[in-house]
Amino acid sequence: MIQRIVLPSTCASTLEDLELYDNLIKHIEGLEEFTEIRSLDLSYNKLKHIKDLSTLKKLDHVYFVQNRIAKIENLEELTNLVYLELGANRIREISGLETLTKLESLWLGQNKISELTGLSALTCLRTLSIQANRLTSLAGIESIPQITELYISDNQIPSLEPLAQNTKLEILDFQSNPISSLAGIEGLKELENVWASNCQVDSFQEIERALKDKEKLEEVYFEGNPVQRQGPVLYRNKVRLALPQVSKIDAAYVKAG
C-alpha cells in the first residue's frame, strides 16, 4: 500500500494518466511538475483536503471517491475539467465550482449535502449525481436547465415540481424518496428512463397522466411503490397498459402486443 506520492521526475513531461486508487495516501503532494496529467484517480485513499493541483491545468478527469474530503476546494484553476467524481466523502455543501465552466459530469453521491447550491455557473453540465445525501428539496435544480441525466435516489425529497424547467432530461432516477405525485415532469418530453422504485406512488392513473405522452420513454421502474405492492400479480400488465411505448419495466423486457 502506497502512503505517499513519489514519482520519477523523468516522467513529468509525458505522464498523462495517474491511477493510485485503493492506497493509504493522506496528502496530494509531489505532482506540481507533472503538468501533462489529464486524468487523476486517487479514489479509496485517506485524503482530507483537495490541494496542490493548481499547476495541473490540463486535468480533465478527477476521481476522488471514498476519501475523507469535507469541502470542495482549490479547483479554481482546473478550468479544463469535464468530469469530477467526489462520491462517498464528507462534503456538506456544493461550492468552489464557479470557474469549472467546461464541467459535464459531477458525481456527489454518498455525502452530507442538504441543498442544491453553487451550480448555476456550470452551463455545460449534463450529468448530476447526488444520490444518498440529505436533500429535502430540489430547489436550485432550475439553475441547470440543460442537464440530461439526474440521479437523486435515497434522499428525502417529497416533490418533483422543481424539475419543470429541466426539459432536456433523458434519465431521471428518484428511487427511495417520499414521492407520491409525478407533478413536475409533465413537460419533460425527452425522458427515456424513469427510475422510481421504492417511492410512494399509489395510482396507475398518475403514472399514465405524467408519462403516457413521453414518446421516447423506454424504461421505467416502479417496484416497491404502493401501486406494485397492492396488486403485484397484475402490476406489470397495468404499467404496460398505461405506458404502451415502454419496452422495459423493472429491468424486465416487455413482450410486444
Protein Blocks (a to p, Z undefined) as FASTA:
>chain_A
ZZbdcddfklmmmmmbdcfehiabfbdghklmmmmbfbdcfehiabfbdehklmmmmbcb
dcfehiabfbdehklmmmmbfbdcfehiabfbdehklmmmmbfbdcfehiabfbdehklm
mmmbfbdcfehiabfbfghjlmmmmbcbdcfehiabfbfklmmmmmmbfbdcfehiabfb
fghjlmmmkbmbdcfehiabfbfklmmmmmmmmmkbmbdcfehiaklmmmmmlmmmmmmm
mmmmbcbeghiacdeZZ
